[in-house]
Amino acid sequence: MPVLKKMVLILLLKTKRPNADTLSSSAIISSILLGKESAALTIMFLEEVSELLTVYTMEKNSWSYKRYAKCWRKLCLEKKFLKIM
């Protein structure tokens, strides 16, 4: 569980502001203590889906940025070439 990670606990104690990991962990623990295992599984499933979407978005943005940078460099080189002529 995310809240059991040492760095997450230190950050929570230092800032006294819960983040997404601490909130979802407390929801999972609460669900289990209340006997709602299906709710805990649903929270964990949704957390995994959100992580996959985050990774997908980061990869997609990285690819788009590389493509944009390549086109921008090409355009800049063409402008420099035209200025020389």
Secondary structure, DSSP 8 states (H G I E B T S, - for coil): -GGGSHHHHHHHHHH----HHHHHHHHHHHHHHTT-HHHHHHHHHHHHHHHHHHHHHHHHHHHHHHHHHHHHHHHHHHHHHHHH-
